């Protein structure tokens, strides 16, 4: 799951080498912390949060297949 977020984020930003995804496992929940360069935060979030919401939708669809709940947290 973290590789999927990593691939999507790297394709959106100007500095793909600074993309970091940290997966924190819980019981039925996985929290994915996404860190990018300061100037790339806007590209990840998108206008009115549409890009971030699209990423969360894709993650939710994939995680439903594995019967897990996954939360994407964009860390500044």
C-alpha positions as a Markdown table, in Angstrom:
| # | Residue | x | y | z |
|---|---|---|---|---|
| 1 | Unk | 0.0 | 0.0 | 0.0 |
| 2 | Unk | 2.8 | 2.4 | 0.9 |
| 3 | Unk | 4.5 | 1.7 | -2.5 |
| 4 | Unk | 1.3 | 2.7 | -4.3 |
| 5 | Unk | 1.2 | 6.1 | -2.4 |
| 6 | Unk | 4.9 | 6.5 | -3.1 |
| 7 | Unk | 4.5 | 6.0 | -6.8 |
| 8 | Unk | 1.5 | 8.4 | -7.1 |
| 9 | Unk | 3.2 | 11.1 | -5.0 |
| 10 | Unk | 6.5 | 10.8 | -6.9 |
| 11 | Unk | 4.7 | 11.3 | -10.2 |
| 12 | Unk | 3.0 | 14.5 | -9.0 |
| 13 | Unk | 5.8 | 16.4 | -7.4 |
| 14 | Unk | 8.9 | 18.3 | -8.6 |
| 15 | Unk | 11.2 | 16.7 | -6.2 |
| 16 | Unk | 10.4 | 13.0 | -6.2 |
| 17 | Unk | 13.6 | 12.1 | -4.2 |
| 18 | Unk | 12.1 | 13.8 | -1.1 |
| 19 | Unk | 8.9 | 11.8 | -1.0 |
| 20 | Unk | 8.6 | 9.6 | 2.1 |
| 21 | Unk | 5.8 | 7.3 | 3.1 |
| 22 | Unk | 5.7 | 5.8 | 6.6 |
| 23 | Unk | 3.2 | 3.0 | 7.3 |
| 24 | Unk | 2.0 | 2.7 | 10.9 |
| 25 | Unk | 0.2 | -0.6 | 11.5 |
| 26 | Unk | -2.7 | -0.9 | 13.9 |
| 27 | Unk | -5.2 | -3.7 | 14.5 |
| 28 | Unk | -7.5 | -3.2 | 11.5 |
| 29 | Unk | -6.1 | 0.2 | 10.5 |
| 30 | Unk | -3.1 | 1.3 | 8.7 |
| 31 | Unk | -2.0 | 5.0 | 8.8 |
| 32 | Unk | 0.1 | 6.1 | 5.9 |
| 33 | Unk | 2.1 | 9.3 | 6.6 |
| 34 | Unk | 3.1 | 11.1 | 3.4 |
| 35 | Unk | 5.9 | 13.6 | 3.6 |
| 36 | Unk | 7.0 | 15.7 | 0.6 |
| 37 | Unk | 9.1 | 18.9 | 0.1 |
| 38 | Unk | 7.5 | 22.1 | 1.4 |
| 39 | Unk | 7.0 | 23.5 | -2.2 |
| 40 | Unk | 5.3 | 20.3 | -3.3 |
| 41 | Unk | 2.6 | 20.2 | -0.6 |
| 42 | Unk | 0.2 | 22.1 | -2.8 |
| 43 | Unk | 0.6 | 19.7 | -5.7 |
| 44 | Unk | -0.2 | 16.8 | -3.4 |
| 45 | Unk | -3.3 | 18.4 | -1.9 |
| 46 | Unk | -4.5 | 20.0 | -5.2 |
| 47 | Unk | -7.2 | 22.6 | -5.7 |
| 48 | Unk | -9.8 | 22.4 | -2.9 |
| 49 | Unk | -8.2 | 19.1 | -1.8 |
| 50 | Unk | -9.2 | 17.2 | -4.9 |
| 51 | Unk | -5.9 | 15.4 | -5.5 |
| 52 | Unk | -5.6 | 14.3 | -1.9 |
| 53 | Unk | -9.2 | 13.1 | -1.9 |
| 54 | Unk | -8.6 | 11.1 | -5.2 |
| 55 | Unk | -5.6 | 9.5 | -3.6 |
| 56 | Unk | -7.7 | 8.6 | -0.5 |
| 57 | Unk | -10.4 | 7.1 | -2.7 |
| 58 | Unk | -7.8 | 4.9 | -4.5 |
| 59 | Unk | -6.3 | 3.8 | -1.2 |
| 60 | Unk | -9.8 | 3.0 | 0.2 |
| 61 | Unk | -10.6 | 0.9 | -2.8 |
| 62 | Unk | -7.4 | -1.1 | -2.6 |
| 63 | Unk | -7.5 | -1.5 | 1.2 |
| 64 | Unk | -11.1 | -2.8 | 1.1 |
| 65 | Unk | -9.9 | -5.7 | -1.0 |
| 66 | Unk | -7.6 | -6.7 | 2.0 |
| 67 | Unk | -10.4 | -6.0 | 4.5 |
| 68 | Unk | -8.3 | -3.3 | 6.2 |
| 69 | Unk | -9.0 | 0.4 | 6.8 |
| 70 | Unk | -6.2 | 2.7 | 5.5 |
| 71 | Unk | -5.9 | 6.4 | 6.4 |
| 72 | Unk | -3.7 | 8.8 | 4.4 |
| 73 | Unk | -2.1 | 11.6 | 6.5 |
| 74 | Unk | -0.3 | 14.3 | 4.6 |
| 75 | Unk | 2.4 | 15.6 | 7.0 |
| 76 | Unk | 3.9 | 19.1 | 6.5 |
